[in-house]
Amino acid sequence: MKLIIAIIKPAKIEEVQDNLRDLGITGATVSEVRGYGRQKGQTEIYRGAEYHIQFVPKLKLEIAVPDEYVESTIDAISKGAHTDKIGDGKIFVLDLEQAVRIRTGETDRDAL
């Protein structure tokens, strides 16, 4: 099993979610986060004044999948989140040693 963590632009969440749903992935955790990378923040204009925002708003998706779903999940997220502009995001894949569904006690793949 793997834990896939994706950082994406908030405006792209619906496309990513639709792509994941098409794969049969029905569960994900989404958190509002802020960060910066190569784009080093962004400049916005509010009431005629220019402001530099160092930490750009993003969404963090966490999705647990069986090993055979990793590549298709990465592809689905990449296609849904892609704008071809700086700040599209990142995807990280981590090993997931164990999963437990609290309600039923199911473990590992059955818990996903």
GUMI-107780 format. One record per residue: residue in three letters; x negated, y, z negated of N, C-alpha, C in turn. Coordinates in steps of 0.2 Angstrom, whole numbers, plus 5000, padded with zeros to 4 digits. Example, Ala and Ser with C-alpha at 12.3 -4.5 7.8 and 13.67 -1.06 7.14 Angstrom:
% GUMI-107780
@res->ALA	nxx->4934	nyy->4972	nzz->4961	caxx->4938	cayy->4978	cazz->4961	cxx->4934	cyy->4984	czz->4961
@res->SER	nxx->4936	nyy->4989	nzz->4965	caxx->4932	cayy->4995	cazz->4964	cxx->4936	cyy->5000	czz->4961
This chain:
% GUMI-107780
@res->MET	nxx->4996	nyy->4994	nzz->5000	caxx->5000	cayy->5000	cazz->5000	cxx->4996	cyy->5006	czz->5000
@res->LYS	nxx->4998	nyy->5012	nzz->5003	caxx->4995	cayy->5018	cazz->5003	cxx->4999	cyy->5023	czz->5001
@res->LEU	nxx->4996	nyy->5029	nzz->4998	caxx->5000	cayy->5035	cazz->4996	cxx->4997	cyy->5040	czz->5001
@res->ILE	nxx->5002	nyy->5043	nzz->5005	caxx->5000	cayy->5048	cazz->5010	cxx->5003	cyy->5054	czz->5007
@res->ILE	nxx->4998	nyy->5059	nzz->5007	caxx->4999	cayy->5066	cazz->5005	cxx->4998	cyy->5070	czz->5011
@res->ALA	nxx->5003	nyy->5074	nzz->5012	caxx->5003	cayy->5079	cazz->5018	cxx->5004	cyy->5086	czz->5015
@res->ILE	nxx->5000	nyy->5091	nzz->5018	caxx->5002	cayy->5098	cazz->5016	cxx->5004	cyy->5101	czz->5023
@res->ILE	nxx->5010	nyy->5104	nzz->5023	caxx->5012	cayy->5106	cazz->5029	cxx->5016	cyy->5113	czz->5028
@res->LYS	nxx->5017	nyy->5117	nzz->5034	caxx->5021	cayy->5123	cazz->5034	cxx->5028	cyy->5122	czz->5032
@res->PRO	nxx->5031	nyy->5126	nzz->5028	caxx->5038	cayy->5125	cazz->5025	cxx->5043	cyy->5125	czz->5031
@res->ALA	nxx->5041	nyy->5128	nzz->5036	caxx->5046	cayy->5129	cazz->5042	cxx->5046	cyy->5122	czz->5046
@res->LYS	nxx->5042	nyy->5118	nzz->5045	caxx->5041	cayy->5111	cazz->5049	cxx->5044	cyy->5105	czz->5045
@res->ILE	nxx->5047	nyy->5106	nzz->5039	caxx->5049	cayy->5101	cazz->5035	cxx->5055	cyy->5097	czz->5038
@res->GLU	nxx->5059	nyy->5100	nzz->5041	caxx->5065	cayy->5096	cazz->5044	cxx->5063	cyy->5092	czz->5050
@res->GLU	nxx->5058	nyy->5094	nzz->5054	caxx->5056	cayy->5090	cazz->5060	cxx->5052	cyy->5084	czz->5057
@res->VAL	nxx->5048	nyy->5085	nzz->5052	caxx->5044	cayy->5080	cazz->5049	cxx->5049	cyy->5075	czz->5046
@res->GLN	nxx->5054	nyy->5077	nzz->5042	caxx->5059	cayy->5073	cazz->5039	cxx->5063	cyy->5069	czz->5044
@res->ASP	nxx->5065	nyy->5072	nzz->5050	caxx->5068	cayy->5068	cazz->5055	cxx->5064	cyy->5063	czz->5058
@res->ASN	nxx->5057	nyy->5064	nzz->5059	caxx->5053	cayy->5059	cazz->5062	cxx->5052	cyy->5053	czz->5057
@res->LEU	nxx->5051	nyy->5055	nzz->5050	caxx->5050	cayy->5050	cazz->5045	cxx->5057	cyy->5045	czz->5045
@res->ARG	nxx->5062	nyy->5048	nzz->5045	caxx->5069	cayy->5045	cazz->5045	cxx->5069	cyy->5040	czz->5051
@res->ASP	nxx->5067	nyy->5042	nzz->5057	caxx->5067	cayy->5038	cazz->5063	cxx->5063	cyy->5032	czz->5062
@res->LEU	nxx->5058	nyy->5032	nzz->5058	caxx->5053	cayy->5027	cazz->5056	cxx->5056	cyy->5022	czz->5051
@res->GLY	nxx->5061	nyy->5024	nzz->5048	caxx->5064	cayy->5020	cazz->5042	cxx->5062	cyy->5022	czz->5035
@res->ILE	nxx->5058	nyy->5027	nzz->5035	caxx->5055	cayy->5030	cazz->5029	cxx->5061	cyy->5034	czz->5026
@res->THR	nxx->5064	nyy->5032	nzz->5020	caxx->5069	cayy->5035	cazz->5017	cxx->5068	cyy->5039	czz->5011
@res->GLY	nxx->5062	nyy->5039	nzz->5008	caxx->5060	cayy->5042	cazz->5002	cxx->5053	cyy->5046	czz->5003
@res->ALA	nxx->5053	nyy->5052	nzz->5000	caxx->5047	cayy->5056	cazz->4999	cxx->5048	cyy->5061	czz->4994
@res->THR	nxx->5042	nyy->5063	nzz->4991	caxx->5043	cayy->5068	cazz->4986	cxx->5040	cyy->5074	czz->4989
@res->VAL	nxx->5043	nyy->5080	nzz->4988	caxx->5041	cayy->5086	cazz->4991	cxx->5041	cyy->5091	czz->4986
@res->SER	nxx->5035	nyy->5095	nzz->4986	caxx->5034	cayy->5100	cazz->4981	cxx->5032	cyy->5106	czz->4985
@res->GLU	nxx->5034	nyy->5112	nzz->4982	caxx->5031	cayy->5119	cazz->4984	cxx->5024	cyy->5120	czz->4981
@res->VAL	nxx->5020	nyy->5121	nzz->4986	caxx->5013	cayy->5122	cazz->4983	cxx->5010	cyy->5129	czz->4987
@res->ARG	nxx->5004	nyy->5131	nzz->4984	caxx->5001	cayy->5137	cazz->4988	cxx->4994	cyy->5135	czz->4988
@res->GLY	nxx->4991	nyy->5137	nzz->4993	caxx->4984	cayy->5136	cazz->4994	cxx->4980	cyy->5140	czz->5000
@res->TYR	nxx->4974	nyy->5138	nzz->5001	caxx->4971	cayy->5142	cazz->5007	cxx->4966	cyy->5137	czz->5010
@res->GLY	nxx->4964	nyy->5138	nzz->5016	caxx->4959	cayy->5134	cazz->5019	cxx->4955	cyy->5139	czz->5024
@res->ARG	nxx->4954	nyy->5137	nzz->5030	caxx->4950	cayy->5141	cazz->5035	cxx->4953	cyy->5147	czz->5036
@res->GLN	nxx->4960	nyy->5147	nzz->5036	caxx->4963	cayy->5154	cazz->5037	cxx->4962	cyy->5159	czz->5032
@res->LYS	nxx->4960	nyy->5157	nzz->5026	caxx->4958	cayy->5162	cazz->5021	cxx->4964	cyy->5167	czz->5019
@res->GLY	nxx->4970	nyy->5164	nzz->5018	caxx->4976	cayy->5168	cazz->5017	cxx->4979	cyy->5171	czz->5023
@res->GLN	nxx->4984	nyy->5175	nzz->5022	caxx->4987	cayy->5178	cazz->5027	cxx->4989	cyy->5185	czz->5026
@res->THR	nxx->4990	nyy->5190	nzz->5031	caxx->4992	cayy->5196	cazz->5030	cxx->5000	cyy->5197	czz->5031
@res->GLU	nxx->5004	nyy->5200	nzz->5027	caxx->5011	cayy->5201	cazz->5028	cxx->5012	cyy->5209	czz->5027
@res->ILE	nxx->5018	nyy->5211	nzz->5030	caxx->5020	cayy->5218	cazz->5030	cxx->5026	cyy->5218	czz->5026
@res->TYR	nxx->5027	nyy->5222	nzz->5021	caxx->5033	cayy->5222	cazz->5017	cxx->5034	cyy->5230	czz->5016
@res->ARG	nxx->5040	nyy->5232	nzz->5018	caxx->5042	cayy->5239	cazz->5017	cxx->5037	cyy->5244	czz->5020
@res->GLY	nxx->5034	nyy->5242	nzz->5026	caxx->5029	cayy->5246	cazz->5029	cxx->5022	cyy->5246	czz->5026
@res->ALA	nxx->5021	nyy->5242	nzz->5021	caxx->5014	cayy->5241	cazz->5018	cxx->5011	cyy->5235	czz->5019
@res->GLU	nxx->5005	nyy->5234	nzz->5020	caxx->5002	cayy->5228	cazz->5022	cxx->4999	cyy->5225	czz->5016
@res->TYR	nxx->5000	nyy->5218	nzz->5015	caxx->4998	cayy->5215	cazz->5009	cxx->4994	cyy->5209	czz->5012
@res->HIS	nxx->4989	nyy->5207	nzz->5008	caxx->4985	cayy->5201	cazz->5010	cxx->4987	cyy->5196	czz->5004
@res->ILE	nxx->4989	nyy->5190	nzz->5007	caxx->4991	cayy->5185	cazz->5002	cxx->4985	cyy->5179	czz->5003
@res->GLN	nxx->4982	nyy->5178	nzz->4997	caxx->4976	cayy->5174	cazz->4997	cxx->4979	cyy->5166	czz->4997
@res->PHE	nxx->4984	nyy->5165	nzz->4993	caxx->4987	cayy->5158	cazz->4993	cxx->4993	cyy->5158	czz->4997
@res->VAL	nxx->4993	nyy->5154	nzz->5003	caxx->4998	cayy->5153	cazz->5007	cxx->5003	cyy->5148	czz->5005
@res->PRO	nxx->5010	nyy->5149	nzz->5005	caxx->5015	cayy->5144	cazz->5003	cxx->5015	cyy->5139	czz->5008
@res->LYS	nxx->5015	nyy->5133	nzz->5005	caxx->5015	cayy->5126	cazz->5009	cxx->5020	cyy->5121	czz->5006
@res->LEU	nxx->5021	nyy->5116	nzz->5009	caxx->5025	cayy->5110	cazz->5006	cxx->5020	cyy->5104	czz->5005
@res->LYS	nxx->5020	nyy->5101	nzz->5000	caxx->5016	cayy->5095	cazz->4999	cxx->5021	cyy->5089	czz->4999
@res->LEU	nxx->5020	nyy->5084	nzz->5004	caxx->5024	cayy->5078	cazz->5004	cxx->5020	cyy->5072	czz->5001
@res->GLU	nxx->5023	nyy->5068	nzz->4997	caxx->5020	cayy->5062	cazz->4995	cxx->5024	cyy->5056	czz->4997
@res->ILE	nxx->5021	nyy->5051	nzz->5000	caxx->5025	cayy->5046	cazz->5003	cxx->5021	cyy->5039	czz->5002
@res->ALA	nxx->5024	nyy->5035	nzz->4998	caxx->5021	cayy->5028	cazz->4997	cxx->5024	cyy->5023	czz->5003
@res->VAL	nxx->5019	nyy->5020	nzz->5006	caxx->5021	cayy->5016	cazz->5012	cxx->5017	cyy->5009	czz->5012
@res->PRO	nxx->5019	nyy->5004	nzz->5015	caxx->5015	cayy->4998	cazz->5016	cxx->5010	cyy->4999	czz->5021
@res->ASP	nxx->5005	nyy->4995	nzz->5020	caxx->4999	cayy->4997	cazz->5025	cxx->5001	cyy->4997	czz->5032
@res->GLU	nxx->5005	nyy->4993	nzz->5034	caxx->5007	cayy->4993	cazz->5041	cxx->5011	cyy->4999	czz->5044
@res->TYR	nxx->5013	nyy->5003	nzz->5039	caxx->5016	cayy->5009	cazz->5041	cxx->5012	cyy->5016	czz->5041
@res->VAL	nxx->5006	nyy->5015	nzz->5039	caxx->5001	cayy->5021	cazz->5038	cxx->5000	cyy->5025	czz->5045
@res->GLU	nxx->4998	nyy->5021	nzz->5050	caxx->4997	cayy->5025	cazz->5056	cxx->5003	cyy->5028	czz->5059
@res->SER	nxx->5009	nyy->5025	nzz->5059	caxx->5015	cayy->5027	cazz->5062	cxx->5017	cyy->5033	czz->5058
@res->THR	nxx->5016	nyy->5033	nzz->5051	caxx->5018	cayy->5038	cazz->5047	cxx->5014	cyy->5044	czz->5048
@res->ILE	nxx->5008	nyy->5043	nzz->5049	caxx->5003	cayy->5049	cazz->5050	cxx->5005	cyy->5052	czz->5057
@res->ASP	nxx->5007	nyy->5048	nzz->5062	caxx->5009	cayy->5051	cazz->5068	cxx->5015	cyy->5055	czz->5068
@res->ALA	nxx->5020	nyy->5052	nzz->5064	caxx->5026	cayy->5056	cazz->5063	cxx->5025	cyy->5062	czz->5060
@res->ILE	nxx->5021	nyy->5063	nzz->5055	caxx->5020	cayy->5069	cazz->5051	cxx->5016	cyy->5074	czz->5056
@res->SER	nxx->5011	nyy->5071	nzz->5059	caxx->5007	cayy->5076	cazz->5064	cxx->5011	cyy->5079	czz->5069
@res->LYS	nxx->5016	nyy->5075	nzz->5072	caxx->5020	cayy->5077	cazz->5078	cxx->5025	cyy->5082	czz->5075
@res->GLY	nxx->5028	nyy->5081	nzz->5069	caxx->5033	cayy->5085	cazz->5067	cxx->5030	cyy->5092	czz->5064
@res->ALA	nxx->5024	nyy->5092	nzz->5062	caxx->5021	cayy->5098	cazz->5058	cxx->5017	cyy->5102	czz->5063
@res->HIS	nxx->5015	nyy->5099	nzz->5069	caxx->5010	cayy->5102	cazz->5074	cxx->5013	cyy->5109	czz->5077
@res->THR	nxx->5009	nyy->5114	nzz->5076	caxx->5011	cayy->5120	cazz->5080	cxx->5006	cyy->5123	czz->5084
@res->ASP	nxx->5000	nyy->5120	nzz->5084	caxx->4994	cayy->5121	cazz->5087	cxx->4991	cyy->5128	czz->5085
@res->LYS	nxx->4993	nyy->5130	nzz->5079	caxx->4990	cayy->5136	cazz->5076	cxx->4986	cyy->5134	czz->5070
@res->ILE	nxx->4982	nyy->5139	nzz->5068	caxx->4978	cayy->5138	cazz->5061	cxx->4983	cyy->5137	czz->5056
@res->GLY	nxx->4982	nyy->5133	nzz->5051	caxx->4986	cayy->5132	cazz->5045	cxx->4992	cyy->5127	czz->5046
@res->ASP	nxx->4991	nyy->5123	nzz->5051	caxx->4996	cayy->5117	cazz->5052	cxx->4996	cyy->5112	czz->5046
@res->GLY	nxx->4990	nyy->5111	nzz->5043	caxx->4990	cayy->5107	cazz->5037	cxx->4985	cyy->5102	czz->5037
@res->LYS	nxx->4986	nyy->5097	nzz->5032	caxx->4981	cayy->5091	cazz->5032	cxx->4985	cyy->5085	czz->5029
@res->ILE	nxx->4982	nyy->5079	nzz->5031	caxx->4985	cayy->5073	cazz->5029	cxx->4980	cyy->5069	czz->5025
@res->PHE	nxx->4981	nyy->5067	nzz->5019	caxx->4976	cayy->5062	cazz->5016	cxx->4980	cyy->5056	czz->5014
@res->VAL	nxx->4976	nyy->5050	nzz->5015	caxx->4978	cayy->5044	cazz->5013	cxx->4974	cyy->5041	czz->5008
@res->LEU	nxx->4977	nyy->5038	nzz->5002	caxx->4974	cayy->5036	cazz->4997	cxx->4977	cyy->5028	czz->4996
@res->ASP	nxx->4972	nyy->5024	nzz->4993	caxx->4975	cayy->5017	cazz->4991	cxx->4980	cyy->5018	czz->4985
@res->LEU	nxx->4985	nyy->5014	nzz->4985	caxx->4990	cayy->5014	cazz->4980	cxx->4990	cyy->5007	czz->4977
@res->GLU	nxx->4987	nyy->5006	nzz->4971	caxx->4986	cayy->5000	cazz->4968	cxx->4993	cyy->4996	czz->4966
@res->GLN	nxx->4998	nyy->5000	nzz->4963	caxx->5004	cayy->4997	cazz->4960	cxx->5009	cyy->5002	czz->4961
@res->ALA	nxx->5015	nyy->4999	nzz->4962	caxx->5021	cayy->5003	cazz->4962	cxx->5027	cyy->4999	czz->4958
@res->VAL	nxx->5031	nyy->5003	nzz->4954	caxx->5036	cayy->5000	cazz->4950	cxx->5042	cyy->5004	czz->4950
@res->ARG	nxx->5048	nyy->5000	nzz->4952	caxx->5054	cayy->5004	cazz->4952	cxx->5057	cyy->5003	czz->4945
@res->ILE	nxx->5058	nyy->5008	nzz->4942	caxx->5060	cayy->5008	cazz->4935	cxx->5066	cyy->5005	czz->4934
@res->ARG	nxx->5071	nyy->5006	nzz->4938	caxx->5078	cayy->5004	cazz->4937	cxx->5078	cyy->4996	czz->4937
@res->THR	nxx->5075	nyy->4993	nzz->4942	caxx->5075	cayy->4986	cazz->4942	cxx->5069	cyy->4982	czz->4940
@res->GLY	nxx->5064	nyy->4985	nzz->4939	caxx->5058	cayy->4982	cazz->4938	cxx->5054	cyy->4979	czz->4944
@res->GLU	nxx->5057	nyy->4980	nzz->4950	caxx->5053	cayy->4978	cazz->4956	cxx->5046	cyy->4981	czz->4956
@res->THR	nxx->5042	nyy->4977	nzz->4959	caxx->5035	cayy->4980	cazz->4959	cxx->5032	cyy->4980	czz->4966
@res->ASP	nxx->5027	nyy->4984	nzz->4967	caxx->5023	cayy->4984	cazz->4974	cxx->5028	cyy->4985	czz->4980
@res->ARG	nxx->5027	nyy->4982	nzz->4985	caxx->5031	cayy->4983	cazz->4991	cxx->5038	cyy->4983	czz->4990
@res->ASP	nxx->5041	nyy->4979	nzz->4986	caxx->5048	cayy->4978	cazz->4984	cxx->5050	cyy->4985	czz->4981
@res->ALA	nxx->5046	nyy->4988	nzz->4977	caxx->5048	cayy->4995	cazz->4974	cxx->5048	cyy->5001	czz->4979
@res->LEU	nxx->5045	nyy->5000	nzz->4985	caxx->5045	cayy->5005	cazz->4989	cxx->5052	cyy->5006	czz->4993
